[in-house]
């Protein structure tokens, strides 16, 4: 930092990219407070500092689990007339979610939506993960409906399905999948495949049939897994029908599944 201060003191100001590289270097060395001081010195000397630079330092505080400092710097952005963008919101929401502060992360997520900023999968993943990990599925469903009311975020919907399945909330995932499967998109197909891998046998059979009806060809290996689980559960007719749907589409079956037709 000393050489940087000397350079700035002589009137040679770093540009935005150089400031960010210096801040990243300090944060990687575990010195986010030094990086914050760098931003403040640059601004005091008249250097241009933008929201990306602030986001870099906020991320540095998050990496050190110093969320109070991250939130304080967030407030400083407003005092400096730097409106946070999607990257800054995502950085802080991610840090809060990973720290288990899901109420704070949720509040910030809703504020982001009110600002008209588009979320990304990274924005919500840690928040959704924490809701499922703590068994707060009902609260998660309320949050999801609130978020979807602000706009159609299919990726967010898919993330919730994925996490519900991962944590064993299969009935909730099944119900949610039935509500959200509206189109014949690749995004919907991905959601269905997540559910087929772990869902309730009869429900996975229904989902597989829905995919065929929407001209979304289910993954063959996953459907073979569904068929085996149907057989174990005594659902021979459904297992046979599922195999026949693939035969109708001229798909190659494994030796085990060909046996079902004999």
N, C-alpha and C positions, 0 to 999 in steps of 0.2 A: 504493500500500500504506500510506503514512503516514496518510492520513485514516482508512483502515479501522482501523489500529491505535489511533488516537485514539478512535474511536467505541467499539471493544471495551474500551479502557482505562477508559472512562466507564461501562461496564456495560450498553451497548446491544449485545446480541448479534444477529448476523444469523441468519436461519433457514436451513434446508437449501437452499431454492431460491436464496436470496441468496448463500450460500456458493458454490453451484455456478456461478452467473452470474459471480461475481468470479473464480473459478478458471478458467472458460472464457475470460474476457477476458484474463487473464494468459497463458494458454497460447496464445491466438491471437496475442498480442504476442511470442511466443517466449520467455516467461519461466516455464517450468514449475517451476523451482526456487523462484521467488517464490510460485507457486500452492501448492507443497508446504509452504512456510513458513507460508502463510495457514492451511492445514488444521491444522498443528501448534499455531499460536497460538490458533486457535479452540478446539481440544480442551483446551489448557492453561487456557483461561479458562472452561471448562465448557460451551462451545457444542456442540450436537448435530452430529455429522459422520457421514455414512453411506457405504455402499459406492459409491453413485453419485458422490459427491464424489471418492473415491479413484480411481474409474475415469476420471473426467475428467482428473485430473492424470497418471495413467498413460498415457492417450492423448496428452496433451501431450508427455510424454517420448518416446513413440513417434514423434511427428511430428518431433521434433528428432533422431531416431536415437540417443537416449541410453538404450539398453536397460538398462544397468547401473543407472541411476537408477530406471528403471521397475521393475526386479526388486527393488531395494532397498525401494521404496515398497510393493511387493507384500508383502514380508516384514513391513514395518511394520504392515500391515493386521492380520496375525495377532497381533502384539504388542498391538494396540489392541482385540483381540477383535472384529474386523470380518471375518466370513467372506465371502469373495468370492462373488458370484453369477455367473450366466451372462454378464451384460454385462461384468463385470470380466475373467473368463476370456477371453471373445472379444476384448476389447480387447488383451490382452497376447499371445494366440496370433496375432492378426492382425499385430501389430508384429514378433514374432519370425519369423513366416513371411515377411513382406516383406523382412526383413533377411537371409534365407537361413539362419537358424538353425533348420533343420527338426527336428533331434533334440530341441532344447529345446521347440519348439512341439508336437511329437508327444507328448513326455512330459507336457506340461501338458494336452494334449487328453485323454489317457488318465486323468489325474488328475481332470479335469472329469467324465468318464463315471463314474469310481468314486464321485464325490460325488453321483451321481444327478441331475446337472444336464443339462437338454436342450440340445443344440447347435443352432446355426442354420447356414444355408449360409455366412454370413459367417465363422463360426468356422473352417471347414476350407478354404475356397477358397484362401487364400494358401499353406497347407501342401501341398495337392494340386498346386497350380501349380508349386511349387518341386521337388517330387519328379519331376514330368514334365519340367520344364525341365532338370534335371540327369541325366535318363535313368535314374533309380532306380525303374523301373517295378516290378521284383520286390519291392522294399521297400514300395512303395505298395500292392501287392496284399496283402502280409502285414498292413499297417496297416489296410486296408479290412476284411479278414476279422476282425481283432481288434475293430474298432469295431462291425461289424455283429453280432458275437457278444454285444455288450452291449445290443443292441436293434435293431429294424428301422428304419434311417434311409434311406428311399428317396431323399430329396433328396441325401444324401451320395453314394449310389450313382450318381445321375445326374450329379453334379459330376465324379466320376472318369471316367465315360464321356465327358463333354464335353471334359475336359482331355486325355484320351488321344487323342481325335480331333484336337484342335487341334494337338497336338505330333507327329502322324503315327504314333502307335502303334495302327494300325487293327486288326491281328490281335488285339492284347490287348483292344481295345475290343469287337471282335466276340465274343470268347470270354466276356468279362464280361457283355455284353448277353444272350447266350444263357443264362447262369446266373441273371440277375436278372429276366428278363421273366416275371413270374409272374401278373400281374393284368391287368385291363382298365381301368386307371385313367388319368386324364388325365396323371398324373405319368409313367407309363410311356410314354404317347404322346409326351410332350415328349422323353424320352430317345431314343426311336426316331427322332424327327425330326432330332435332333442327329446321329445316326449316318447317316441316309439322305442327309444333305447331303454327307458326305465318305467314307462307308464303302466297302468292297470291293464291286464291282458285284454279284456273285452273292449275297453276304451281305446286301446292301441289298434285293435282290429277295426273299430268304427272310424278312427282317424285315418287309417290306411285306405279304407273304402272312400272316405271323403276326398282324399288326395287323388285317387283314380277318377272320381267323378269330376274333379276340377282340372283334370288333365295334368296333374302333378304326379309324375311317376315316383313312387316311394323308393327309397334305397333298398335294393334287393337283399343285402345281408341283414339289414335291420328287420325286414319283413320275415325272413327265415327265422330270426330270433323270436319274433312275435308268434309265428306259427308253432314253434316248439313249445312256447309257453301256453298256447291255446290247447295243444295236445295234452300237455301235462295236466291242465285243468279240465280235461274231458270235453273240450269244445271241438270235436272232430269236424263237424260240418263247417264251422267258421274257418278252421285251419285249411280245409280243403278248398273253400271258396277263395281264400286269399291267394293260394297257389294258382288257382285257375285264372285269377285276374292277371297274373304275370304271364301265364301261358297265352292268354288272349292278346297280350302285348308283345308276343314273340321274345320274351326275355328268357335267358338261360338260367336254369335252376340247378342247385347243387344236387348231388346224388341223394342226399337225405330227403330233400323235398320232392324229388321225382318219385320217390317211394310212396308218397302220399296219394299219388294218382293210381297206384296199382291196386 
